[in-house]
Amino acid sequence: MVPHEGHLMTEERNQESEMTGQILDGKATAMVVREGVAARVAALVADGVQPGLAVVLVGEDPASQVYVRNKDKAASAAGIAVQTRKLAAETTQAELEAVVLELNEDAAVHGILVQLPLPKGLDEQRVVEVISPEKDVDGLHPANVAALVQGVEGLLPCTPAGCIELLDRHDIALEGKHVVVIGRSQLVGKPVAQLALGRNATVTICHSRTKDLAAEVARADVIVAAVGWAELVQGDWVKPGAVVLDVGINRGEDGKLVGDVDFEAASQRASWITPVPGGVGPMTIAMLLSNTVMACARQTGRVETLIEDGLETSRS
Ligand code: GUN
Protein backbone atom coordinates (compact mmCIF):
# COMPACT_ATOMS: atom_id res chain seq x y z
CA MET A 1 0.00 0.00 0.00
CA VAL A 2 1.26 3.47 -0.88
CA PRO A 3 0.26 5.75 1.95
CA HIS A 4 -1.63 8.82 0.81
CA GLU A 5 -0.70 12.25 2.03
CA GLY A 6 -3.22 12.42 4.84
CA HIS A 7 -1.94 9.14 6.23
CA LEU A 8 1.63 10.36 6.15
CA MET A 9 0.78 13.60 7.86
CA THR A 10 -0.98 11.79 10.68
CA GLU A 11 2.02 9.53 11.13
CA GLU A 12 4.41 12.45 11.16
CA ARG A 13 2.32 14.33 13.68
CA ASN A 14 2.27 11.26 15.91
CA GLN A 15 6.01 10.91 15.64
CA GLU A 16 6.67 14.55 16.41
CA SER A 17 4.50 15.02 19.44
CA GLU A 18 2.88 11.88 20.75
CA MET A 19 5.41 9.15 20.31
CA THR A 20 6.09 7.25 23.47
CA GLY A 21 7.95 4.02 23.03
CA GLN A 22 6.13 0.78 23.54
CA ILE A 23 8.12 -1.51 25.75
CA LEU A 24 9.87 -4.42 24.07
CA ASP A 25 9.33 -6.71 27.02
CA GLY A 26 12.25 -9.12 26.96
CA LYS A 27 11.22 -10.76 30.19
CA ALA A 28 7.78 -11.75 28.91
CA THR A 29 9.10 -12.72 25.47
CA ALA A 30 11.88 -14.81 27.01
CA MET A 31 9.30 -16.71 29.04
CA VAL A 32 7.46 -17.59 25.82
CA VAL A 33 10.72 -18.73 24.19
CA ARG A 34 11.57 -20.75 27.29
CA GLU A 35 8.20 -22.48 27.22
CA GLY A 36 8.92 -23.45 23.62
CA VAL A 37 12.34 -24.75 24.67
CA ALA A 38 10.77 -26.80 27.48
CA ALA A 39 8.41 -28.41 24.93
CA ARG A 40 11.35 -29.20 22.62
CA VAL A 41 13.27 -30.70 25.57
CA ALA A 42 10.25 -32.81 26.49
CA ALA A 43 10.02 -34.08 22.90
CA LEU A 44 13.69 -35.10 22.94
CA VAL A 45 13.38 -36.76 26.35
CA ALA A 46 10.33 -38.70 25.10
CA ASP A 47 12.54 -39.81 22.22
CA GLY A 48 15.19 -41.08 24.64
CA VAL A 49 17.60 -38.11 24.66
CA GLN A 50 18.28 -35.86 27.63
CA PRO A 51 19.70 -32.47 26.52
CA GLY A 52 22.71 -31.47 28.65
CA LEU A 53 24.51 -28.17 29.22
CA ALA A 54 27.81 -27.54 30.99
CA VAL A 55 28.61 -24.05 32.27
CA VAL A 56 32.18 -23.32 33.30
CA LEU A 57 32.84 -20.50 35.73
CA VAL A 58 36.43 -19.57 36.59
CA GLY A 59 37.05 -17.34 39.60
CA GLU A 60 34.69 -15.27 41.69
CA ASP A 61 33.59 -12.30 39.61
CA PRO A 62 30.29 -11.33 41.31
CA ALA A 63 28.44 -10.42 38.10
CA SER A 64 29.53 -13.66 36.43
CA GLN A 65 28.37 -15.63 39.48
CA VAL A 66 24.90 -14.08 39.14
CA TYR A 67 24.76 -14.72 35.37
CA VAL A 68 25.84 -18.35 35.80
CA ARG A 69 23.30 -18.95 38.57
CA ASN A 70 20.56 -17.53 36.35
CA LYS A 71 21.61 -19.73 33.42
CA ASP A 72 21.69 -22.77 35.68
CA LYS A 73 18.19 -22.07 37.06
CA ALA A 74 16.70 -21.37 33.63
CA ALA A 75 18.21 -24.50 32.09
CA SER A 76 16.91 -26.68 34.94
CA ALA A 77 13.45 -25.13 34.65
CA ALA A 78 13.37 -26.05 30.95
CA GLY A 79 14.29 -29.65 31.75
CA ILE A 80 17.90 -29.42 30.56
CA ALA A 81 20.45 -31.38 32.63
CA VAL A 82 22.83 -28.62 33.61
CA GLN A 83 26.15 -28.94 35.38
CA THR A 84 28.11 -25.92 36.57
CA ARG A 85 31.86 -26.41 36.86
CA LYS A 86 33.28 -23.89 39.29
CA LEU A 87 37.03 -23.51 39.00
CA ALA A 88 39.38 -21.46 41.18
CA ALA A 89 40.64 -18.11 39.94
CA GLU A 90 44.15 -19.60 39.99
CA THR A 91 43.21 -22.29 37.43
CA THR A 92 45.87 -22.53 34.73
CA GLN A 93 45.25 -22.38 31.01
CA ALA A 94 46.11 -26.08 30.68
CA GLU A 95 43.73 -27.06 33.49
CA LEU A 96 40.88 -25.06 31.99
CA GLU A 97 41.48 -26.49 28.53
CA ALA A 98 41.54 -30.00 30.03
CA VAL A 99 38.08 -29.41 31.53
CA VAL A 100 36.77 -28.21 28.16
CA LEU A 101 38.30 -31.20 26.36
CA GLU A 102 36.68 -33.55 28.86
CA LEU A 103 33.28 -31.90 28.25
CA ASN A 104 33.83 -32.16 24.48
CA GLU A 105 34.15 -35.93 24.92
CA ASP A 106 31.14 -36.28 27.23
CA ALA A 107 28.17 -37.52 25.18
CA ALA A 108 25.74 -36.34 27.88
CA VAL A 109 26.87 -32.75 27.34
CA HIS A 110 25.51 -31.12 24.18
CA GLY A 111 26.30 -27.52 25.02
CA ILE A 112 29.38 -25.94 26.63
CA LEU A 113 29.59 -22.36 27.82
CA VAL A 114 32.69 -20.86 29.43
CA GLN A 115 31.56 -17.72 31.22
CA LEU A 116 33.49 -14.62 30.19
CA PRO A 117 35.44 -12.61 31.14
CA LEU A 118 38.06 -15.06 32.38
CA PRO A 119 40.48 -14.02 35.15
CA LYS A 120 43.63 -12.24 34.00
CA GLY A 121 46.29 -14.52 32.57
CA LEU A 122 43.86 -16.88 30.86
CA ASP A 123 43.59 -16.72 27.08
CA GLU A 124 39.86 -16.45 26.25
CA GLN A 125 40.30 -16.85 22.53
CA ARG A 126 42.31 -20.03 22.95
CA VAL A 127 39.71 -21.50 25.35
CA VAL A 128 36.88 -20.73 22.94
CA GLU A 129 38.82 -22.41 20.14
CA VAL A 130 39.14 -25.60 22.20
CA ILE A 131 35.35 -25.97 22.55
CA SER A 132 33.92 -28.33 19.98
CA PRO A 133 32.04 -26.09 17.48
CA GLU A 134 28.94 -28.33 17.62
CA LYS A 135 28.78 -27.79 21.40
CA ASP A 136 29.65 -24.08 21.31
CA VAL A 137 26.25 -22.78 22.43
CA ASP A 138 27.79 -19.31 22.83
CA GLY A 139 28.46 -19.18 19.08
CA LEU A 140 31.95 -17.79 19.64
CA HIS A 141 34.13 -20.49 18.06
CA PRO A 142 35.73 -19.30 14.81
CA ALA A 143 33.80 -22.00 12.91
CA ASN A 144 30.50 -20.57 14.17
CA VAL A 145 31.62 -17.00 13.50
CA ALA A 146 32.44 -18.06 9.92
CA ALA A 147 29.08 -19.79 9.60
CA LEU A 148 27.33 -16.58 10.65
CA VAL A 149 29.28 -14.49 8.15
CA GLN A 150 28.70 -17.02 5.37
CA GLY A 151 25.03 -17.44 6.28
CA VAL A 152 25.27 -21.20 6.72
CA GLU A 153 24.15 -23.47 9.58
CA GLY A 154 26.01 -23.03 12.86
CA LEU A 155 25.25 -21.81 16.36
CA LEU A 156 24.47 -18.12 16.87
CA PRO A 157 25.76 -16.04 19.77
CA CYS A 158 22.98 -15.72 22.33
CA THR A 159 22.62 -11.96 22.85
CA PRO A 160 22.54 -11.05 19.14
CA ALA A 161 20.16 -13.95 18.45
CA GLY A 162 18.02 -12.71 21.35
CA CYS A 163 17.85 -9.21 19.85
CA ILE A 164 16.59 -10.58 16.53
CA GLU A 165 14.15 -12.96 18.23
CA LEU A 166 12.71 -10.06 20.23
CA LEU A 167 12.16 -8.08 17.02
CA ASP A 168 10.71 -11.09 15.19
CA ARG A 169 8.23 -11.79 17.93
CA HIS A 170 7.00 -8.20 17.72
CA ASP A 171 6.79 -8.27 13.92
CA ILE A 172 9.47 -5.61 13.59
CA ALA A 173 11.14 -6.23 10.24
CA LEU A 174 14.71 -5.17 9.45
CA GLU A 175 14.61 -5.32 5.67
CA GLY A 176 15.61 -1.99 4.17
CA LYS A 177 16.02 -0.41 7.60
CA HIS A 178 19.09 1.50 8.66
CA VAL A 179 20.47 -0.31 11.71
CA VAL A 180 23.12 1.51 13.74
CA VAL A 181 25.09 -0.73 16.09
CA ILE A 182 27.12 0.99 18.80
CA GLY A 183 29.98 -1.26 19.88
CA ARG A 184 32.08 -3.77 17.95
CA SER A 185 32.59 -6.59 20.45
CA GLN A 186 32.91 -10.23 19.37
CA LEU A 187 30.07 -11.09 21.77
CA VAL A 188 27.48 -8.58 20.54
CA GLY A 189 28.39 -5.72 18.19
CA LYS A 190 29.95 -7.62 15.29
CA PRO A 191 27.53 -10.59 15.29
CA VAL A 192 24.37 -8.47 15.68
CA ALA A 193 25.54 -6.37 12.73
CA GLN A 194 25.96 -9.56 10.66
CA LEU A 195 22.51 -10.82 11.64
CA ALA A 196 20.94 -7.49 10.69
CA LEU A 197 22.79 -7.62 7.36
CA GLY A 198 21.42 -11.13 6.86
CA ARG A 199 17.95 -9.62 7.25
CA ASN A 200 18.70 -7.12 4.47
CA ALA A 201 19.22 -4.12 6.72
CA THR A 202 21.75 -1.40 5.90
CA VAL A 203 24.16 -1.53 8.79
CA THR A 204 26.50 1.01 10.37
CA ILE A 205 28.85 -0.09 13.15
CA CYS A 206 29.98 2.71 15.47
CA HIS A 207 32.81 2.51 17.99
CA SER A 208 35.15 4.60 20.10
CA ARG A 209 36.75 6.27 17.05
CA THR A 210 33.47 7.16 15.36
CA LYS A 211 33.65 10.90 14.62
CA ASP A 212 30.07 12.03 15.26
CA LEU A 213 28.17 9.33 17.12
CA ALA A 214 25.08 11.50 17.66
CA ALA A 215 24.78 12.14 13.91
CA GLU A 216 25.14 8.43 13.09
CA VAL A 217 22.54 7.44 15.68
CA ALA A 218 20.17 10.15 14.46
CA ARG A 219 19.95 8.36 11.08
CA ALA A 220 19.02 5.00 12.59
CA ASP A 221 15.68 3.28 12.15
CA VAL A 222 16.95 0.70 14.63
CA ILE A 223 19.58 1.41 17.29
CA VAL A 224 21.48 -1.43 18.97
CA ALA A 225 23.48 0.00 21.88
CA ALA A 226 26.11 -2.49 23.06
CA VAL A 227 29.02 -0.50 24.36
CA GLY A 228 28.81 -0.74 28.16
CA TRP A 229 28.68 3.00 28.82
CA ALA A 230 25.87 4.12 31.12
CA GLU A 231 23.27 6.23 29.29
CA LEU A 232 25.66 7.19 26.50
CA VAL A 233 22.85 7.46 23.97
CA GLN A 234 20.90 10.66 24.62
CA GLY A 235 17.18 10.85 24.03
CA ASP A 236 17.46 13.64 21.49
CA TRP A 237 19.79 11.53 19.31
CA VAL A 238 16.94 9.13 18.67
CA LYS A 239 15.00 9.65 15.45
CA PRO A 240 11.27 9.82 16.18
CA GLY A 241 9.80 6.38 15.60
CA ALA A 242 13.12 4.52 15.85
CA VAL A 243 13.38 1.13 17.53
CA VAL A 244 15.87 0.99 20.41
CA LEU A 245 17.56 -2.20 21.62
CA ASP A 246 19.65 -1.52 24.69
CA VAL A 247 22.15 -4.30 25.38
CA GLY A 248 24.07 -2.41 28.08
CA ILE A 249 23.95 -3.38 31.73
CA ASN A 250 25.71 -0.74 33.81
CA ARG A 251 25.56 0.46 37.40
CA GLY A 252 24.34 4.05 37.53
CA GLU A 253 25.64 6.55 40.08
CA ASP A 254 22.86 5.57 42.50
CA GLY A 255 23.79 1.89 42.16
CA LYS A 256 20.76 1.07 40.02
CA LEU A 257 21.09 -0.88 36.78
CA VAL A 258 21.00 1.31 33.69
CA GLY A 259 21.52 0.62 30.03
CA ASP A 260 23.60 2.37 27.38
CA VAL A 261 20.58 4.53 26.51
CA ASP A 262 18.91 7.28 28.50
CA PHE A 263 15.68 5.33 28.74
CA GLU A 264 13.37 8.09 30.00
CA ALA A 265 14.29 10.54 27.26
CA ALA A 266 14.67 7.99 24.46
CA SER A 267 11.30 6.41 25.19
CA GLN A 268 9.65 9.76 24.40
CA ARG A 269 10.83 9.41 20.79
CA ALA A 270 11.21 5.70 20.09
CA SER A 271 8.42 3.56 18.69
CA TRP A 272 9.74 0.52 20.58
CA ILE A 273 12.39 0.35 23.29
CA THR A 274 13.86 -2.31 25.56
CA PRO A 275 14.06 -1.56 29.28
CA VAL A 276 17.11 -2.36 31.42
CA PRO A 277 16.71 -4.68 33.20
CA GLY A 278 14.03 -6.84 31.58
CA GLY A 279 14.87 -6.24 27.93
CA VAL A 280 17.64 -7.98 26.02
CA GLY A 281 19.14 -9.69 29.12
CA PRO A 282 16.44 -12.33 29.62
CA MET A 283 16.49 -13.06 25.88
CA THR A 284 20.18 -13.99 26.08
CA ILE A 285 19.42 -16.81 28.51
CA ALA A 286 16.42 -17.98 26.50
CA MET A 287 18.57 -18.24 23.36
CA LEU A 288 21.26 -20.16 25.26
CA LEU A 289 18.63 -22.76 26.15
CA SER A 290 17.35 -22.79 22.59
CA ASN A 291 20.89 -23.27 21.24
CA THR A 292 21.44 -26.14 23.67
CA VAL A 293 18.34 -27.98 22.46
CA MET A 294 19.30 -27.35 18.84
CA ALA A 295 22.85 -28.60 19.46
CA CYS A 296 21.44 -31.69 21.19
CA ALA A 297 19.07 -32.43 18.32
CA ARG A 298 21.87 -32.14 15.76
CA GLN A 299 24.34 -34.24 17.76
CA THR A 300 21.82 -37.02 18.19
CA GLY A 301 20.80 -37.18 14.54
CA ARG A 302 17.55 -35.29 14.86
CA VAL A 303 16.47 -32.29 12.89
CA GLU A 304 14.54 -29.35 14.21
CA THR A 305 12.19 -27.81 11.70
CA LEU A 306 10.70 -24.35 11.91
CA ILE A 307 6.94 -24.56 12.30
CA GLU A 308 4.48 -21.73 12.68
CA ASP A 309 4.96 -21.13 16.39
CA GLY A 310 8.31 -22.69 17.09
CA LEU A 311 10.44 -25.68 16.28
CA GLU A 312 9.52 -29.31 15.80
CA THR A 313 11.96 -32.15 16.30
CA SER A 314 12.19 -35.30 14.19
CA ARG A 315 14.78 -37.92 13.34
CA SER A 316 16.90 -37.12 10.34
N1 GUN B 1 29.67 -12.78 29.62
C1 GUN B 1 28.75 -11.82 29.33
N2 GUN B 1 27.94 -12.26 28.35
C2 GUN B 1 28.35 -13.49 28.02
C3 GUN B 1 27.90 -14.46 27.08
O1 GUN B 1 26.96 -14.25 26.31
N3 GUN B 1 28.59 -15.61 27.06
C4 GUN B 1 29.65 -15.86 27.87
N4 GUN B 1 30.26 -17.02 27.76
N5 GUN B 1 30.08 -15.00 28.75
C5 GUN B 1 29.44 -13.82 28.82
Residues whose N, C-alpha, C, O or C-beta is under 5 A from the ligand:
A	BS01	GUN	V114 Q115 L116 P117 D138
